[in-house]
Every structure is written in C-alpha cells, then in structure tokens.
Amino acid sequence: MTEHTLVGAVNLSLAKALEEDETVILFGEDIGVDGGVFRATDGLVDRFGKDRVLDTPLAEGVLAGMSVGLAAEGFRPVPEIQFMGFIYPALEQMISHASRLRNRTRGRLTCPMVLRAPYGGGIHAPEHHSESTEAMFAHIPGLRVVIPSSPRRAYGLLLSAIRDPDPVVFLEPKRIYRAVREDFEDDGEGMPLDSCFIQREGTDITLVSWGAMMHETLAAADQLAEHGTRAEVIDVATLRPLDMDTILASVEKTGRCVIVHEAVRSNGVGAEIAARIGEDGLLSLLAPVGRVGGYDTIMPLARLEGRYMPSTERVVSAARRALEFE
C-alpha cells in the first residue's frame, strides 16, 4: 500500500475517473496548467490533455451552468470552485437546474455532475476563504452533499460521486488536505454514498461529526476513554440524504449524543440531526442532545480563528455535560 494525503487522494480519484470514463471532464479556475490552488489537479492536464482538463475564466455561475448542459448531453463534468466562499454565483444553476433536471424531464435526463470545492477554516486565510455553508446545499432536494474526513474516504467517495447519475456537491476540508496521511491502494474502489460510517464503536455516548471536525471528535473520544467512557464516533460523510438509521441505532445503544460541526451552530445540519433524534429517538435519550459548532458570527481572521473553531476541549465538555445529566 502507498501513503496518501487527502489532496493526493482527490488527485488519484480524479485521474482514475478520467481513465475509466471518457465522458468525465474537469474544468475550473487554474486547475489545468497550475494544477489548482491546492494542487488537487496537479499533472492531470499533462496526462489527459486540455480537452479533458480545462482552465476557465473566473465565472462560477458559468461553471455550474456549463456543467448542467454537459451533463444533459451525456458528459460527467467535475467543475472545481476555488473556495467555497466563491460558490454562491453557482447556486442559481445548482438549485434551479441541476437539482431539478431528473424531475423536470420525468427521468428522461439526469445530471451526473460533481461540484467540488475546498471548504472550512483553519488555514489562516483571508475573508471569503473559510466558509462552512454546507447546510445551504443540504436543504436542496435533488442534490447530494458529500464531505470526506480522510484520504481513503476522499478517494472512494469522490469516485462514487462521479459515477452517480445525479448531481453531487463534494466539499473537501482543506484544513486536512495535507495534515493527515493514510495507506490505501489506487484500486478504483468506490465507497457507499448515503451512509454514515461508524468510525469507533462505543456504549456510553454517541459523537457525530463530519469533515475535518472528525479529528477533534476522535481526539475527544480518546480523552473520554482515559476516564473509562466509551464513545461511539460516527462520520456522517453524506449530509444529504442523511443516514439517520445509523445515528438512531447508535443513540438507542448509548442514550446520549453530541453533534460536532465547524459551521455556525444555528440552523445547520447539526440542528437537523438533533431534531430527527428528538422526533424518532426521544425515548432512547438519557440526556438532551448536545451541539458543538462554530459561533453565530462571521469566521474571524487569522489571529482569532483558533478561538472560533470548535476544539477538542469543547467537545469533551459537551460530552461530560451529557454524561452527568440527571
């Protein structure tokens, strides 16, 4: 096996998709000659040519709209938005067209496109470069929203997203692009969409997270284990459609749950998960569902970024409140 970073896994996955399917086409701002801002597409234009890996103008709405047209005509476009903070011009195309194409044509057409974007904070970036607004896309019927938490998951989930016949928003946690490494083979094996992953089994409390926050969540589980608490850790991975069966089964076992995400706490995916637990798992709960998220303010610039990001200590504190509740 070979060790890979998360951004390297994205590159491998894109290369595999280009190799196996001639309808796959990549395009975006500086993704060709320069290999993208984070080098996720590094070397691909040399291997597959400028007809398959295209540099485009700074026009996110055009990227999304062009993708809808290409997908309708039999291609599998994979556009890249440089940062999630620049994704908003693409919203009209994703909401009004990509998400509705199957329904609008009564199944005659589908929209097999994957809109990729680095997302999240933690890299001391300027304004508009640290957004975690995944809840906007998760609110839209007809869109899948997928967020990997590790190199192996980035590789397998991206392959499955590209092979899927419907539109996927694939958000890559840039804080861990190169911060973690994992051994796996470039074997072309996808991973299941629409399913949570049980990252660690436990009996005392359920910790639910996704993306880069999985690493603080796992570190919190380690700290809790030092005091005899066995936390079950769930990686949501696909935020829409949401695999509540896995989450509810875990809460039924543990009786307690804390949800962790980087996005602002209010009106996010964590609130949806908490509401669904309240609706369908209330009688399993021994304590109120806890949430640890970003604060309800704009992501601050570099010097205050660390105070904004949910920490391992905040996760541990929330877990202990749930464990001590009477």
C-alpha positions as CSV (number, residue, x, y, z in Angstrom):
1,M,0.0,0.0,0.0
2,T,1.0,3.6,-0.5
3,E,0.6,6.5,1.9
4,H,-1.6,9.4,0.6
5,T,-2.7,12.8,1.8
6,L,-6.3,13.9,1.3
7,V,-5.5,16.2,-1.5
8,G,-3.4,13.5,-3.1
9,A,-6.3,11.1,-2.8
10,V,-8.6,13.6,-4.6
11,N,-6.0,13.7,-7.4
12,L,-5.8,9.9,-7.6
13,S,-9.6,9.7,-7.7
14,L,-9.9,12.2,-10.5
15,A,-7.2,10.5,-12.5
16,K,-8.9,7.1,-12.1
17,A,-12.3,8.6,-13.2
18,L,-10.7,10.2,-16.3
19,E,-9.0,6.9,-17.1
20,E,-12.1,4.7,-16.9
21,D,-14.7,7.0,-18.4
22,E,-14.1,9.2,-21.5
23,T,-17.2,11.3,-20.7
24,V,-15.5,12.7,-17.5
25,I,-14.3,16.2,-18.0
26,L,-12.7,18.5,-15.4
27,F,-12.7,22.3,-15.6
28,G,-12.2,25.3,-13.3
29,E,-10.1,28.3,-12.5
30,D,-6.4,27.5,-12.8
31,I,-6.9,23.7,-12.5
32,G,-5.0,22.9,-15.7
33,V,-1.5,24.3,-16.1
34,D,-1.2,25.3,-12.4
35,G,-3.0,22.3,-11.0
36,G,-5.4,24.3,-8.9
37,V,-4.9,26.5,-5.8
38,F,-4.3,23.4,-3.6
39,R,-2.8,21.3,-6.5
40,A,-5.7,18.8,-6.4
41,T,-5.5,18.5,-10.2
42,D,-1.7,18.7,-10.4
43,G,-0.3,16.9,-13.5
44,L,-3.7,15.9,-14.9
45,V,-3.6,18.2,-17.9
46,D,-0.3,16.6,-18.9
47,R,-1.8,13.1,-18.7
48,F,-5.2,13.7,-20.2
49,G,-4.9,16.8,-22.3
50,K,-6.5,20.2,-22.5
51,D,-9.7,18.7,-23.9
52,R,-10.3,16.8,-20.6
53,V,-8.8,19.2,-18.1
54,L,-9.7,22.8,-18.9
55,D,-8.8,26.2,-17.4
56,T,-11.7,28.6,-17.3
57,P,-12.4,32.3,-16.5
58,L,-13.4,33.4,-13.0
59,A,-17.1,32.8,-13.5
60,E,-18.6,30.3,-11.1
61,G,-22.1,30.7,-12.4
62,V,-20.8,29.7,-15.9
63,L,-19.0,26.7,-14.5
64,A,-22.2,25.4,-12.9
65,G,-24.4,26.2,-15.9
66,M,-22.0,24.7,-18.3
67,S,-22.0,21.6,-16.2
68,V,-25.7,21.2,-16.4
69,G,-25.6,21.4,-20.2
70,L,-22.8,19.0,-20.5
71,A,-24.4,16.5,-18.1
72,A,-27.7,16.7,-20.0
73,E,-25.8,15.8,-23.2
74,G,-24.1,12.7,-21.8
75,F,-20.9,14.0,-20.2
76,R,-19.8,13.7,-16.5
77,P,-18.5,17.2,-15.7
78,V,-16.5,17.8,-12.5
79,P,-16.1,21.5,-12.0
80,E,-13.9,23.0,-9.3
81,I,-14.8,26.1,-7.3
82,Q,-11.5,27.5,-5.9
83,F,-13.0,28.2,-2.4
84,M,-16.5,27.6,-1.0
85,G,-16.7,31.3,-0.3
86,F,-16.9,31.9,-4.1
87,I,-19.6,29.2,-4.7
88,Y,-22.6,31.5,-4.4
89,P,-22.9,32.6,-8.0
90,A,-23.3,28.9,-8.8
91,L,-26.3,28.5,-6.5
92,E,-28.9,29.6,-9.1
93,Q,-27.8,26.9,-11.5
94,M,-27.5,24.2,-8.8
95,I,-30.9,24.9,-7.2
96,S,-32.9,25.8,-10.3
97,H,-31.5,23.4,-12.8
98,A,-29.0,20.7,-11.7
99,S,-31.2,19.6,-8.8
100,R,-34.4,19.6,-10.9
101,L,-33.3,18.0,-14.2
102,R,-34.4,14.5,-13.4
103,N,-37.7,15.7,-12.0
104,R,-38.3,18.3,-14.8
105,T,-37.8,15.7,-17.5
106,R,-39.7,12.9,-15.7
107,G,-36.5,10.9,-15.6
108,R,-35.6,11.3,-19.3
109,L,-32.5,13.3,-18.4
110,T,-30.2,13.2,-15.3
111,C,-27.5,15.5,-14.2
112,P,-24.3,13.4,-13.4
113,M,-22.1,16.3,-12.3
114,V,-19.9,16.8,-9.2
115,L,-19.3,20.3,-8.0
116,R,-16.0,20.2,-6.0
117,A,-15.0,22.9,-3.6
118,P,-12.4,23.2,-0.7
119,Y,-14.3,24.4,2.4
120,G,-13.8,25.3,6.0
121,G,-11.4,27.3,8.1
122,G,-8.2,26.6,9.9
123,I,-5.6,27.7,7.3
124,H,-5.4,31.4,8.3
125,A,-7.0,32.5,5.1
126,P,-8.5,36.0,4.2
127,E,-12.2,36.7,4.2
128,H,-14.4,34.5,2.0
129,H,-11.9,31.7,2.1
130,S,-13.1,29.8,5.2
131,E,-16.8,29.2,4.8
132,S,-18.7,26.2,6.0
133,T,-22.1,26.7,4.5
134,E,-22.9,23.1,3.7
135,A,-26.4,23.5,5.2
136,M,-27.4,25.6,2.2
137,F,-26.9,22.8,-0.2
138,A,-28.2,20.1,2.2
139,H,-31.5,22.0,2.2
140,I,-32.0,21.5,-1.6
141,P,-34.0,18.4,-2.8
142,G,-32.2,16.7,-5.6
143,L,-28.7,17.4,-4.5
144,R,-26.3,15.1,-2.7
145,V,-23.9,16.7,-0.3
146,V,-20.7,14.6,0.5
147,I,-17.8,15.6,2.8
148,P,-14.9,13.2,3.3
149,S,-12.9,13.1,6.5
150,S,-9.8,11.1,5.5
151,P,-7.7,10.3,2.4
152,R,-9.3,6.9,1.9
153,R,-12.8,8.3,2.1
154,A,-12.0,11.2,-0.2
155,Y,-10.8,8.7,-2.8
156,G,-13.7,6.3,-2.6
157,L,-16.5,8.8,-2.1
158,L,-15.3,11.0,-4.9
159,L,-15.2,8.1,-7.3
160,S,-18.7,7.1,-6.3
161,A,-19.9,10.7,-6.6
162,I,-18.6,10.9,-10.2
163,R,-20.2,7.6,-11.1
164,D,-23.5,8.6,-9.6
165,P,-26.2,9.7,-12.1
166,D,-27.4,12.7,-10.1
167,P,-25.7,16.0,-9.0
168,V,-23.3,15.9,-6.1
169,V,-21.8,18.8,-4.1
170,F,-18.4,17.4,-2.9
171,L,-16.8,19.6,-0.2
172,E,-13.2,18.9,0.7
173,P,-12.0,20.0,4.1
174,K,-8.9,21.9,3.2
175,R,-7.5,22.1,6.7
176,I,-6.7,18.4,6.5
177,Y,-5.7,18.4,2.8
178,R,-2.1,17.6,3.9
179,A,-2.4,17.3,7.7
180,V,-3.3,13.5,7.7
181,R,-2.0,10.6,5.7
182,E,-3.4,7.1,5.1
183,D,-2.3,4.0,3.4
184,F,-4.6,2.6,0.6
185,E,-4.4,1.2,-2.9
186,D,-5.4,3.1,-6.0
187,D,-7.7,0.3,-6.9
188,G,-10.7,2.2,-8.3
189,E,-13.0,1.0,-5.5
190,G,-15.7,3.5,-4.6
191,M,-17.3,3.9,-1.2
192,P,-21.0,3.9,-0.4
193,L,-22.8,7.2,-0.6
194,D,-25.8,8.0,1.6
195,S,-24.3,6.1,4.5
196,C,-22.7,7.1,7.8
197,F,-19.5,5.4,8.9
198,I,-19.1,4.1,12.4
199,Q,-15.6,5.3,13.0
200,R,-15.3,3.9,16.5
201,E,-17.7,1.7,18.5
202,G,-18.8,2.6,22.0
203,T,-21.5,2.2,24.5
204,D,-21.7,5.3,26.6
205,I,-22.2,8.3,24.3
206,T,-22.6,8.9,20.5
207,L,-20.4,11.6,19.0
208,V,-21.5,12.6,15.5
209,S,-19.4,14.7,13.1
210,W,-18.0,15.1,9.6
211,G,-15.1,16.5,7.6
212,A,-12.1,18.0,9.4
213,M,-14.0,18.1,12.7
214,M,-13.8,14.3,12.8
215,H,-10.2,14.7,14.1
216,E,-11.2,16.8,17.1
217,T,-14.1,14.5,17.7
218,L,-11.9,11.4,17.7
219,A,-9.4,13.2,20.0
220,A,-12.2,13.9,22.4
221,A,-13.2,10.2,22.3
222,D,-9.6,9.4,23.3
223,Q,-9.7,11.8,26.2
224,L,-13.0,10.4,27.4
225,A,-11.6,6.9,27.1
226,E,-8.9,7.8,29.6
227,H,-11.6,8.2,32.2
228,G,-13.5,5.0,31.3
229,T,-16.1,6.4,28.9
230,R,-16.5,4.5,25.6
231,A,-17.7,6.9,23.0
232,E,-19.2,5.7,19.7
233,V,-17.9,8.0,16.9
234,I,-20.0,8.4,13.7
235,D,-18.7,10.1,10.5
236,V,-21.8,11.3,8.7
237,A,-20.0,11.7,5.3
238,T,-23.2,12.2,3.2
239,L,-25.1,15.1,4.7
240,R,-27.9,14.7,2.1
241,P,-29.6,12.2,2.0
242,L,-29.0,11.7,5.7
243,D,-28.5,8.2,7.1
244,M,-30.5,8.6,10.3
245,D,-30.9,4.8,10.7
246,T,-27.2,4.5,11.7
247,I,-27.3,7.5,14.0
248,L,-30.6,6.4,15.7
249,A,-29.3,2.9,16.2
250,S,-26.2,4.3,18.0
251,V,-28.3,6.7,20.2
252,E,-30.6,3.8,21.1
253,K,-27.5,1.9,22.3
254,T,-25.8,4.8,24.1
255,G,-28.6,7.0,25.2
256,R,-26.6,10.2,24.7
257,C,-25.5,12.2,21.7
258,V,-23.3,15.2,20.9
259,I,-23.1,16.6,17.4
260,V,-19.9,18.5,16.3
261,H,-19.5,20.7,13.3
262,E,-17.4,23.7,12.2
263,A,-20.3,25.6,10.6
264,V,-22.2,28.2,12.7
265,R,-24.4,26.4,15.4
266,S,-27.8,27.9,14.4
267,N,-29.9,26.4,11.5
268,G,-27.2,23.9,10.5
269,V,-27.1,20.2,9.7
270,G,-26.4,19.5,13.4
271,A,-29.8,21.1,14.2
272,E,-31.5,18.8,11.7
273,I,-29.8,15.7,13.2
274,A,-30.8,16.8,16.7
275,A,-34.4,17.4,15.6
276,R,-34.6,14.0,13.9
277,I,-33.3,12.3,17.1
278,G,-35.9,14.2,19.1
279,E,-38.7,13.0,16.7
280,D,-37.6,9.4,16.3
281,G,-35.3,8.6,19.1
282,L,-36.6,10.6,22.1
283,L,-37.4,7.6,24.3
284,S,-33.8,6.4,23.9
285,L,-32.3,9.6,25.3
286,L,-30.9,9.8,28.8
287,A,-29.9,13.4,28.3
288,P,-30.6,16.3,25.9
289,V,-28.7,16.2,22.6
290,G,-25.7,18.4,22.7
291,R,-24.3,20.5,19.9
292,V,-20.8,21.9,19.5
293,G,-20.4,24.3,16.5
294,G,-18.9,27.5,15.3
295,Y,-20.2,30.7,16.8
296,D,-23.0,32.6,15.2
297,T,-20.7,35.1,13.6
298,I,-18.5,35.6,10.6
299,M,-15.4,33.4,10.6
300,P,-12.7,35.8,12.1
301,L,-9.3,36.4,10.5
302,A,-6.2,34.6,11.4
303,R,-5.5,35.7,15.0
304,L,-8.9,34.8,16.3
305,E,-9.6,31.8,14.1
306,G,-8.4,29.3,16.7
307,R,-11.0,30.7,19.2
308,Y,-13.8,30.3,16.7
309,M,-13.0,26.7,15.6
310,P,-14.6,24.0,17.8
311,S,-11.9,22.5,19.9
312,T,-11.4,19.0,21.4
313,E,-11.9,20.6,24.8
314,R,-15.3,22.0,23.8
315,V,-16.3,18.5,22.6
316,V,-15.2,16.8,25.8
317,S,-17.0,19.4,27.9
318,A,-20.3,18.9,25.9
319,A,-19.9,15.1,26.3
320,R,-19.4,15.4,30.0
321,R,-22.5,17.5,30.4
322,A,-24.5,14.8,28.7
323,L,-22.9,12.1,30.7
324,E,-23.5,13.9,34.0
325,F,-27.1,14.9,33.2
326,E,-29.7,13.7,35.7
